[in-house]
Amino acid sequence: MPTASLSFLSRKTVNKQVCRVCHTIAELKGDRLCAECTQIKTQLSSRFPDAMRRAMATEQQCKRSVCVCAGCGLRTLDPHPFYPSETAPREAHFHPRCHELWLEIGLGARSE
């Protein structure tokens, strides 16, 4: 069955800009974040309640390459930041982008 292009029906222009965290060009959501960064930030907020964030120790560098990122759930390949836990169930390892979003949700709220 032949297919027809109906692109002439959609004249909507999408305004793409650079995401402030991952620097990809995309249609930005709130806080000048792309859809993927927005999703990761939401996941981090729901996975780590305030009490658990306060229980995390100070940031350290992990040199292992098979850790699972607490933000996006994917494996890490390079050295990355992690937070050993004293009372939380496990350590929290992060990709650089996920770590940037982690800091935004409150653990290491930076004064800008």
ABEGO torsion letter per residue (X at the ends): XBBBBAAAABABBBBBBBBAAAGBBBBBBBGGBBAAAAAAAAAAAAABBAAAAAABBBBBBBABAABBBAAAGBBBABBBBBBBBAABABBBBBBAAAAAAAAAAGAABBBX
